[in-house]
Amino acid sequence: MSGILSDELLPPYQRLIEGELEAGAGTAREVDDPIGVGAVGGSGTRLVAALLTHAGVAMASPINKAGDALEWPPYRKLLSEELLARYSRETMLSNAYRVFENLLASRRQQLGLSGRVGWKVPGTFHWIAELSRYFPRMQYLHLMRSGLDMAYSGNQVQASNWAGVVGVELTRDKNGRITPGSVLEYWLTANELALEKCAQYLPGRAYTLRFEQLCSQPHAELSSLLSFLGLALSGSELDRLVAMVKPPASIGRYRHAPWQEDFSPAQLSRLEKLGYTP
């Protein structure tokens, strides 16, 4: 098994890879109502994670500049062909989520908090079905930012990593960058998938937060979000959160690009169904 061990893994996950598994890890014992934050990458999840932190949520610790959770399960290693030849996928995932839960609880204790815990990982939506089974009262925040602007973003990491998983074939320009049409196709497909999963596995427990509305109406949007999460803040505390929201200059950047040529009528129709129009 040494070939799949990695110093980058947290020790509890390393132990799972070494075979220290429970036959039936079941469901959450300490933290059954975490808050997951996900999105198509580059949609403003760092801001939302910071807002939740200031609202008293014990957010998982960052692993990189994007602020993604260090505690997040290393799915590719845990679900490798080698391990799945020995253990069932269900066994691996239930054990992984037991470790994840314990790490989240430890993080909360380290921060000296006693309330909700949460994490920010853009690709959370790919795992909603599995997460919802382990965390029976989990809530999920899906952040959306206009696909028109996202198509011209410099952040192409998630499209590169996940396009194939959702069945999108990417095209690239002569410089090797993913074309705006392909980025929008991934954005559309990924968000459609996320909303379908939310409706199927998290009815009443998923919240779609639109980045543009958060920036233009922060007080109203934050009040609605906090109410959904059951987080009570004083007026002054809410005002401090509102002051953290600063609209970036990149909102509306698509207007300076040839979007009419880059996107098909079918793509624009799907975009409209997701709540965005040029």
SERO-4910 file (N, C-alpha, C, O; in steps of 0.05 Angstrom, whole numbers):
BEGIN
 pado doro    nc1    nc2    nc3   cac1   cac2   cac3    cc1    cc2    cc3    oc1    oc2    oc3
  Met    A     16    -24      0      0      0      0     17     25      0      6     47     -3
  Ser    A     43     23      3     60     46      6     60     64    -18     66     88    -16
  Gly    A     52     53    -41     53     69    -65     33     91    -66     35    110    -82
  Ile    A     12     90    -49     -8    111    -49     -8    128    -24    -26    145    -21
  Leu    A     11    123     -7     13    141     17     25    167      8     40    169    -11
  Ser    A     18    188     23     28    215     16     32    231     41     15    230     59
  Asp    A     54    245     43     59    262     66     39    286     67     37    299     88
  Glu    A     25    291     45      7    313     44    -19    307     58    -34    325     65
  Leu    A    -25    281     63    -49    274     76    -48    278    106    -27    275    118
  Leu    A    -70    286    118    -72    288    147    -70    260    158    -80    241    145
  Pro    A    -58    256    181    -55    229    193    -80    212    193    -78    188    187
  Pro    A   -103    223    201   -127    205    202   -134    193    174   -143    171    172
  Tyr    A   -129    209    153   -135    198    126   -113    178    118   -119    159    104
  Gln    A    -89    183    127    -68    163    121    -74    136    134    -69    115    122
  Arg    A    -86    138    158    -92    113    172   -115     98    157   -115     73    156
  Leu    A   -133    113    145   -154     99    129   -141     85    105   -148     62     99
  Ile    A   -122     98     92   -109     85     69    -93     61     78    -90     42     62
  Glu    A    -84     61    103    -69     38    113    -87     15    122    -78     -6    129
  Gly    A   -114     20    121   -132     -1    127   -146      0    154   -160    -19    162
  Glu    A   -143     22    169   -156     25    195   -184     35    190   -190     59    193
  Leu    A   -202     17    183   -230     25    176   -250     12    195   -245    -10    206
  Glu    A   -273     26    199   -295     14    213   -313      1    193   -317     11    171
  Ala    A   -324    -23    200   -341    -37    181   -366    -21    174   -375    -20    151
  Gly    A   -378     -7    194   -401      9    189   -399     36    204   -407     38    227
  Ala    A   -388     56    190   -383     81    204   -409     97    209   -409    116    225
  Gly    A   -430     89    195   -456    102    200   -459    131    192   -449    139    171
  Thr    A   -472    147    209   -476    175    203   -464    192    225   -453    181    245
  Ala    A   -466    218    222   -453    237    240   -461    233    269   -485    228    275
  Arg    A   -442    236    287   -447    233    316   -444    260    330   -460    266    348
  Glu    A   -424    276    323   -419    301    337   -429    325    321   -439    344    333
  Val    A   -427    324    295   -433    347    278   -452    338    256   -442    329    235
  Asp    A   -478    340    261   -497    330    240   -508    352    223   -523    347    205
  Asp    A   -501    378    230   -513    400    215   -492    420    204   -494    444    208
  Pro    A   -471    410    191   -450    428    181   -461    445    158   -482    440    146
  Ile    A   -446    466    151   -453    484    129   -431    481    108   -408    487    113
  Gly    A   -439    471     84   -420    469     62   -423    492     43   -446    501     37
  Val    A   -401    503     33   -402    525     14   -388    516    -11   -365    507    -11
  Gly    A   -403    517    -34   -391    508    -59   -400    526    -82   -417    544    -78
  Ala    A   -388    522   -105   -394    538   -128   -376    529   -151   -359    512   -148
  Val    A   -382    539   -175   -362    537   -197   -340    556   -189   -345    580   -183
  Gly    A   -315    547   -188   -293    562   -177   -291    590   -187   -295    596   -211
  Gly    A   -284    609   -169   -280    637   -176   -305    653   -173   -307    676   -182
  Ser    A   -325    642   -159   -351    656   -156   -354    673   -131   -374    686   -127
  Gly    A   -333    674   -115   -334    690    -90   -337    674    -65   -346    685    -45
  Thr    A   -330    649    -66   -333    632    -42   -315    641    -19   -322    637      5
  Arg    A   -292    653    -25   -275    662     -4   -288    684     13   -286    684     38
  Leu    A   -303    702      0   -318    722     14   -339    710     32   -342    718     55
  Val    A   -354    691     21   -375    678     37   -363    663     61   -375    664     83
  Ala    A   -341    650     57   -328    636     80   -320    657    101   -323    651    125
  Ala    A   -309    679     93   -302    700    112   -326    711    127   -325    716    151
  Leu    A   -348    715    112   -373    725    124   -383    705    145   -391    713    167
  Leu    A   -382    679    139   -392    659    158   -374    658    182   -383    655    205
  Thr    A   -348    661    178   -329    661    200   -336    684    219   -337    680    244
  His    A   -341    708    208   -347    731    225   -375    728    237   -381    742    257
  Ala    A   -391    710    226   -418    706    238   -417    685    260   -438    678    271
  Gly    A   -393    674    265   -390    655    287   -389    626    280   -389    609    297
  Val    A   -388    620    253   -386    592    245   -357    584    246   -339    598    237
  Ala    A   -352    560    256   -325    549    258   -318    538    230   -323    514    225
  Met    A   -306    554    213   -300    545    186   -274    530    186   -255    536    200
  Ala    A   -274    508    170   -250    492    167   -226    509    158   -229    529    145
  Ser    A   -202    500    166   -178    516    162   -170    516    132   -174    495    119
  Pro    A   -158    538    123   -151    539     94   -125    522     88   -107    521    104
  Ile    A   -125    510     64   -102    495     55    -86    510     34    -63    504     30
  Asn    A    -98    530     22    -85    545      1    -95    574      0   -111    582     16
  Lys    A    -85    589    -19    -92    617    -21   -122    621    -27   -133    642    -20
  Ala    A   -134    601    -39   -162    603    -44   -180    598    -20   -204    602    -20
  Gly    A   -167    589      2   -181    585     27   -197    559     28   -215    556     45
  Asp    A   -190    539     11   -204    514     12   -196    498     37   -174    501     48
  Ala    A   -214    481     46   -211    467     72   -190    446     71   -189    428     55
  Leu    A   -172    448     91   -151    428     95   -163    401    102   -153    380     95
  Glu    A   -185    402    117   -198    378    127   -213    362    106   -221    339    111
  Trp    A   -218    373     83   -234    361     62   -222    334     54   -198    331     51
  Pro    A   -239    313     51   -229    286     45   -213    286     18   -221    298     -1
  Pro    A   -190    271     18   -175    268     -7   -187    245    -24   -177    223    -24
  Tyr    A   -209    252    -37   -225    232    -51   -209    215    -70   -212    190    -71
  Arg    A   -191    227    -86   -178    212   -106   -161    190    -95   -159    168   -106
  Lys    A   -148    195    -72   -132    174    -59   -150    154    -45   -144    130    -46
  Leu    A   -171    163    -31   -188    145    -16   -204    127    -35   -211    105    -27
  Leu    A   -210    136    -59   -226    121    -77   -209    110   -101   -219    107   -123
  Ser    A   -184    106    -95   -166     95   -116   -174     66   -123   -187     53   -107
  Glu    A   -166     58   -146   -172     30   -155   -161     10   -135   -174    -11   -129
  Glu    A   -138     15   -124   -125     -4   -105   -142     -7    -80   -146    -30    -71
  Leu    A   -152     15    -69   -168     13    -45   -196      1    -51   -206    -14    -35
  Leu    A   -208      9    -73   -234     -1    -79   -234    -31    -87   -255    -44    -87
  Ala    A   -211    -42    -92   -208    -70    -96   -210    -85    -70   -215   -109    -69
  Arg    A   -205    -71    -48   -204    -83    -21   -229    -77     -5   -239    -93     10
  Tyr    A   -240    -52     -9   -262    -43      7   -284    -31    -11   -278    -22    -33
  Ser    A   -308    -31     -2   -330    -20    -17   -328     11    -17   -317     23      1
  Arg    A   -340     23    -37   -340     52    -39   -355     64    -15   -347     84     -3
  Glu    A   -377     51     -7   -393     60     16   -376     60     41   -377     78     57
  Thr    A   -360     38     45   -343     36     69   -322     58     69   -317     71     90
  Met    A   -310     63     46   -289     84     45   -301    111     51   -289    127     66
  Leu    A   -324    117     39   -335    144     42   -346    148     71   -342    169     82
  Ser    A   -359    128     82   -369    132    109   -346    136    129   -349    152    148
  Asn    A   -324    122    125   -301    126    142   -288    153    137   -279    166    156
  Ala    A   -287    161    112   -275    188    105   -292    210    119   -280    229    129
  Tyr    A   -318    207    118   -335    228    130   -334    227    161   -337    248    174
  Arg    A   -328    203    172   -324    203    201   -299    219    208   -299    234    228
  Val    A   -278    215    193   -253    231    197   -259    260    193   -251    277    209
  Phe    A   -273    267    172   -279    295    165   -295    307    188   -289    330    197
  Glu    A   -315    293    198   -331    303    220   -314    308    245   -316    329    258
  Asn    A   -296    290    251   -279    293    275   -260    317    272   -255    331    291
  Leu    A   -250    321    248   -233    343    243   -247    370    245   -237    389    255
  Leu    A   -272    370    235   -289    394    238   -294    400    267   -293    423    276
  Ala    A   -301    380    283   -306    383    311   -281    393    326   -283    410    344
  Ser    A   -258    382    318   -233    391    331   -227    420    324   -217    435    341
  Arg    A   -232    427    299   -228    455    291   -245    474    308   -236    495    317
  Arg    A   -270    466    312   -288    483    328   -277    486    357   -278    507    368
  Gln    A   -268    464    368   -257    465    395   -232    482    396   -229    498    415
  Gln    A   -215    480    376   -190    496    375   -197    526    375   -183    543    386
  Leu    A   -219    533    361   -227    561    359   -242    571    383   -248    594    385
  Gly    A   -248    553    402   -263    560    426   -292    567    420   -304    583    434
  Leu    A   -303    554    399   -331    559    392   -348    535    399   -338    513    405
  Ser    A   -375    539    399   -393    517    406   -416    514    387   -433    497    391
  Gly    A   -417    531    366   -440    530    348   -435    514    322   -424    492    323
  Arg    A   -444    525    300   -443    510    274   -414    509    264   -397    525    271
  Val    A   -409    488    248   -384    486    234   -389    486    204   -412    481    196
  Gly    A   -368    492    189   -372    493    160   -346    491    145   -324    490    157
  Trp    A   -348    489    119   -325    488    102   -331    502     76   -354    506     68
  Lys    A   -310    510     62   -311    522     36   -294    506     17   -269    507     19
  Val    A   -306    492     -1   -293    477    -23   -311    480    -47   -333    469    -47
  Pro    A   -302    494    -68   -320    498    -91   -333    473   -102   -357    473   -108
  Gly    A   -318    451   -103   -329    426   -114   -347    410    -96   -353    387   -102
  Thr    A   -355    422    -74   -373    408    -55   -397    396    -69   -407    375    -62
  Phe    A   -408    411    -89   -433    402   -101   -431    375   -115   -451    362   -119
  His    A   -407    367   -122   -404    341   -135   -410    318   -115   -415    296   -124
  Trp    A   -409    324    -89   -411    303    -69   -436    307    -51   -437    295    -29
  Ile    A   -455    322    -60   -479    328    -44   -494    303    -36   -502    300    -14
  Ala    A   -497    284    -55   -512    260    -49   -499    245    -25   -512    237     -6
  Glu    A   -473    241    -27   -458    226     -6   -457    241     20   -461    230     41
  Leu    A   -452    267     19   -451    284     43   -477    284     58   -479    283     82
  Ser    A   -499    287     42   -525    289     55   -534    264     69   -549    265     88
  Arg    A   -524    241     60   -530    216     74   -515    214    100   -526    203    119
  Tyr    A   -491    224    101   -475    222    126   -483    244    146   -485    239    170
  Phe    A   -488    268    136   -495    291    153   -525    297    149   -532    312    131
  Pro    A   -542    285    165   -571    286    160   -584    314    162   -605    319    150
  Arg    A   -571    333    175   -582    361    176   -563    381    163   -565    405    169
  Met    A   -546    371    146   -528    389    131   -543    410    115   -565    405    104
  Gln    A   -532    435    115   -542    456     97   -520    463     77   -496    462     84
  Tyr    A   -528    470     53   -509    476     32   -515    503     20   -538    509     13
  Leu    A   -494    519     17   -496    545      3   -483    543    -24   -459    538    -26
  His    A   -498    547    -45   -487    546    -72   -485    574    -83   -506    587    -87
  Leu    A   -461    583    -86   -456    610    -96   -456    610   -127   -442    594   -139
  Met    A   -470    629   -138   -470    631   -167   -462    660   -175   -471    679   -164
  Arg    A   -444    661   -195   -436    686   -207   -440    684   -237   -435    663   -248
  Ser    A   -449    705   -249   -457    704   -278   -437    689   -295   -413    694   -295
  Gly    A   -448    669   -309   -431    654   -328   -419    670   -349   -398    663   -360
  Leu    A   -431    693   -356   -419    711   -376   -393    722   -366   -373    723   -381
  Asp    A   -392    731   -342   -367    741   -330   -348    718   -325   -324    721   -330
  Met    A   -358    696   -315   -340    673   -309   -326    663   -334   -303    653   -332
  Ala    A   -339    665   -357   -327    655   -381   -302    669   -389   -284    659   -403
  Tyr    A   -299    694   -379   -275    710   -385   -257    713   -361   -240    731   -360
  Ser    A   -261    696   -341   -244    696   -317   -217    683   -322   -214    666   -340
  Gly    A   -197    692   -307   -171    679   -309   -170    653   -294   -150    638   -297
  Asn    A   -190    648   -277   -190    624   -261   -203    601   -277   -228    601   -280
  Gln    A   -187    583   -288   -198    561   -303   -192    534   -290   -195    513   -303
  Val    A   -185    534   -265   -177    510   -251   -199    490   -249   -195    467   -257
  Gln    A   -223    499   -240   -244    479   -236   -254    468   -263   -260    444   -265
  Ala    A   -255    485   -283   -263    475   -310   -244    454   -320   -252    433   -331
  Ser    A   -218    459   -316   -197    439   -324   -200    413   -309   -197    391   -321
  Asn    A   -205    415   -283   -206    391   -266   -231    375   -268   -231    350   -266
  Trp    A   -254    388   -274   -279    375   -271   -296    373   -296   -317    360   -296
  Ala    A   -288    386   -318   -304    386   -342   -310    358   -351   -333    351   -358
  Gly    A   -290    341   -352   -294    313   -360   -313    298   -343   -327    281   -353
  Val    A   -313    304   -317   -330    290   -298   -360    295   -304   -377    278   -301
  Val    A   -366    320   -313   -394    327   -319   -400    324   -349   -421    333   -358
  Gly    A   -381    313   -364   -386    307   -392   -382    330   -411   -394    330   -433
  Val    A   -366    349   -404   -361    372   -421   -333    369   -434   -313    366   -420
  Glu    A   -332    370   -460   -307    369   -475   -297    397   -480   -310    413   -493
  Leu    A   -274    404   -470   -263    431   -472   -248    435   -498   -235    417   -508
  Thr    A   -249    459   -508   -233    468   -530   -214    490   -520   -222    505   -502
  Arg    A   -191    491   -532   -171    511   -524   -162    528   -548   -163    519   -571
  Asp    A   -153    553   -541   -143    570   -563   -114    563   -568   -103    544   -557
  Lys    A   -101    579   -586    -74    573   -594    -54    576   -571    -31    566   -573
  Asn    A    -62    590   -550    -44    594   -527    -49    573   -505    -37    574   -484
  Gly    A    -67    555   -511    -73    534   -491    -94    540   -471   -100    524   -453
  Arg    A   -106    564   -472   -127    571   -453   -154    561   -463   -159    559   -487
  Ile    A   -170    553   -444   -197    543   -450   -213    566   -462   -212    589   -452
  Thr    A   -227    561   -484   -242    582   -497   -266    591   -480   -276    575   -464
  Pro    A   -275    616   -482   -298    626   -467   -322    608   -471   -337    603   -452
  Gly    A   -327    599   -495   -350    582   -500   -349    556   -484   -369    547   -474
  Ser    A   -325    545   -482   -322    520   -466   -325    525   -436   -337    509   -422
  Val    A   -314    548   -427   -317    554   -399   -346    558   -392   -356    549   -371
  Leu    A   -361    572   -409   -390    576   -404   -404    549   -405   -422    545   -389
  Glu    A   -397    531   -423   -410    505   -424   -406    490   -398   -424    477   -388
  Tyr    A   -381    491   -387   -377    478   -361   -393    492   -340   -406    478   -324
  Trp    A   -393    518   -339   -408    533   -319   -438    525   -319   -450    521   -299
  Leu    A   -449    524   -343   -477    517   -346   -483    489   -336   -501    484   -320
  Thr    A   -466    470   -345   -470    442   -338   -466    437   -309   -482    423   -296
  Ala    A   -445    449   -297   -439    445   -269   -461    457   -252   -469    445   -232
  Asn    A   -471    481   -258   -492    493   -242   -518    479   -245   -533    476   -225
  Glu    A   -525    470   -269   -549    454   -272   -548    429   -255   -567    421   -242
  Leu    A   -525    416   -255   -521    392   -239   -523    398   -210   -537    383   -195
  Ala    A   -511    420   -201   -512    427   -173   -540    432   -163   -548    422   -142
  Leu    A   -556    446   -179   -583    452   -171   -601    427   -171   -619    424   -155
  Glu    A   -595    409   -190   -610    384   -191   -604    368   -165   -622    356   -153
  Lys    A   -579    366   -158   -571    351   -134   -583    364   -109   -592    350    -91
  Cys    A   -583    390   -108   -595    404    -85   -624    397    -82   -634    391    -60
  Ala    A   -639    398   -104   -667    392   -104   -673    363    -96   -692    357    -82
  Gln    A   -655    345   -105   -660    316   -100   -651    308    -72   -665    293    -59
  Tyr    A   -628    318    -63   -617    307    -38   -619    327    -14   -616    318      9
  Leu    A   -623    352    -20   -624    372      2   -649    390      0   -646    414      1
  Pro    A   -672    378     -3   -696    395     -6   -700    412     19   -702    401     42
  Gly    A   -702    438     16   -705    456     38   -680    462     54   -680    478     73
  Arg    A   -658    449     46   -633    453     61   -610    464     43   -587    464     51
  Ala    A   -617    473     20   -598    485      2   -606    514     -5   -630    520     -7
  Tyr    A   -586    531     -7   -592    560    -12   -574    569    -35   -550    566    -35
  Thr    A   -586    581    -55   -571    592    -77   -567    622    -72   -586    638    -70
  Leu    A   -542    630    -71   -534    657    -65   -521    669    -91   -501    659   -100
  Arg    A   -533    689   -102   -522    702   -126   -503    724   -119   -509    742   -104
  Phe    A   -479    722   -129   -457    740   -122   -464    769   -128   -459    787   -112
  Glu    A   -476    773   -151   -483    801   -159   -503    813   -140   -501    837   -134
  Gln    A   -523    797   -131   -543    808   -113   -530    813    -85   -538    831    -71
  Leu    A   -512    795    -77   -498    800    -52   -483    826    -53   -482    841    -33
  Cys    A   -471    832    -75   -455    857    -78   -473    882    -80   -466    903    -69
  Ser    A   -496    879    -93   -513    903    -97   -533    907    -74   -540    930    -68
  Gln    A   -540    885    -60   -559    888    -38   -549    871    -14   -562    853     -5
  Pro    A   -526    878     -3   -513    861     17   -530    858     43   -531    837     54
  His    A   -543    879     51   -559    878     76   -582    858     73   -586    841     90
  Ala    A   -597    860     51   -620    843     47   -611    814     42   -623    795     53
  Glu    A   -590    810     26   -581    783     20   -569    769     45   -574    746     49
  Leu    A   -554    784     61   -542    772     85   -563    766    105   -562    746    119
  Ser    A   -583    783    108   -605    778    127   -620    753    119   -626    737    137
  Ser    A   -625    749     93   -638    725     84   -622    700     89   -632    680     98
  Leu    A   -596    702     83   -578    679     86   -576    671    116   -578    648    122
  Leu    A   -572    691    133   -569    685    162   -595    673    173   -594    655    190
  Ser    A   -618    682    163   -643    671    172   -645    642    163   -654    625    179
  Phe    A   -637    636    139   -638    608    129   -620    590    146   -628    567    152
  Leu    A   -597    600    154   -579    584    170   -585    584    200   -573    569    215
  Gly    A   -604    600    208   -611    602    236   -590    615    253   -587    609    277
  Leu    A   -575    634    241   -554    648    256   -565    676    263   -572    692    246
  Ala    A   -566    681    289   -577    706    299   -554    726    305   -536    720    321
  Leu    A   -554    749    291   -534    770    296   -548    796    303   -571    801    295
  Ser    A   -535    812    319   -545    838    326   -543    856    301   -530    850    282
  Gly    A   -557    879    303   -556    898    281   -528    908    275   -520    910    252
  Ser    A   -512    913    296   -485    922    292   -467    900    280   -449    906    263
  Glu    A   -472    875    288   -457    853    277   -463    849    247   -445    844    231
  Leu    A   -488    852    240   -496    850    212   -484    872    196   -475    868    173
  Asp    A   -483    896    207   -471    919    193   -441    914    188   -431    922    167
  Arg    A   -428    900    206   -399    894    201   -396    874    178   -377    876    162
  Leu    A   -415    855    176   -414    837    153   -419    852    127   -405    847    107
  Val    A   -438    869    128   -445    885    104   -421    901     94   -416    903     70
  Ala    A   -406    912    113   -382    928    106   -360    911     93   -343    922     79
  Met    A   -361    885     96   -341    867     84   -346    862     55   -328    854     40
  Val    A   -370    868     46   -377    862     18   -369    886      0   -381    907      2
  Lys    A   -350    881    -17   -340    902    -35   -341    892    -64   -325    875    -71
  Pro    A   -360    903    -80   -363    893   -107   -337    896   -123   -325    918   -124
  Pro    A   -327    875   -136   -303    877   -152   -308    891   -179   -330    891   -189
  Ala    A   -287    903   -190   -290    916   -216   -295    897   -238   -304    905   -260
  Ser    A   -291    871   -234   -295    851   -255   -324    845   -260   -330    831   -280
  Ile    A   -343    854   -244   -371    850   -250   -378    864   -276   -373    888   -279
  Gly    A   -389    849   -295   -397    860   -321   -374    861   -341   -377    874   -362
  Arg    A   -352    847   -335   -329    848   -354   -336    836   -381   -323    842   -401
  Tyr    A   -356    819   -382   -363    806   -408   -371    827   -429   -368    823   -453
  Arg    A   -380    851   -419   -389    871   -438   -366    882   -455   -371    894   -476
  His    A   -342    878   -446   -318    887   -461   -307    865   -479   -285    867   -489
  Ala    A   -321    843   -481   -312    820   -497   -333    814   -518   -356    822   -516
  Pro    A   -325    799   -539   -344    792   -561   -363    769   -553   -362    748   -566
  Trp    A   -379    773   -532   -395    751   -522   -416    741   -542   -423    718   -542
  Gln    A   -425    760   -559   -445    751   -579   -434    730   -599   -448    714   -609
  Glu    A   -407    732   -603   -394    713   -621   -385    688   -606   -384    666   -618
  Asp    A   -379    691   -581   -367    668   -566   -388    648   -556   -381    625   -551
  Phe    A   -413    657   -553   -433    639   -541   -456    634   -560   -463    651   -576
  Ser    A   -466    609   -560   -488    601   -578   -515    610   -566   -517    614   -542
  Pro    A   -535    612   -584   -562    618   -574   -572    597   -553   -585    604   -534
  Ala    A   -564    572   -558   -573    551   -539   -560    556   -511   -573    552   -491
  Gln    A   -535    564   -511   -522    570   -485   -535    593   -471   -539    593   -447
  Leu    A   -541    614   -487   -554    638   -475   -582    631   -464   -590    642   -444
  Ser    A   -596    613   -477   -622    604   -467   -619    589   -441   -635    594   -423
  Arg    A   -600    572   -439   -595    557   -413   -586    577   -392   -593    573   -368
  Leu    A   -571    596   -399   -561    617   -380   -585    632   -369   -587    637   -344
  Glu    A   -604    638   -386   -628    653   -377   -644    636   -357   -655    647   -338
  Lys    A   -646    610   -362   -661    592   -344   -647    591   -316   -661    586   -296
  Leu    A   -621    597   -315   -607    598   -290   -608    626   -277   -595    631   -256
  Gly    A   -623    644   -290   -627    670   -278   -609    693   -288   -608    714   -275
  Tyr    A   -595    688   -310   -577    709   -320   -583    715   -350   -587    697   -366
  Thr    A   -583    741   -356   -586    750   -384   -566    772   -389   -558    786   -371
  Pro    A   -556    774   -414   -537    796   -421   -548    823   -415   -534    843   -419
***
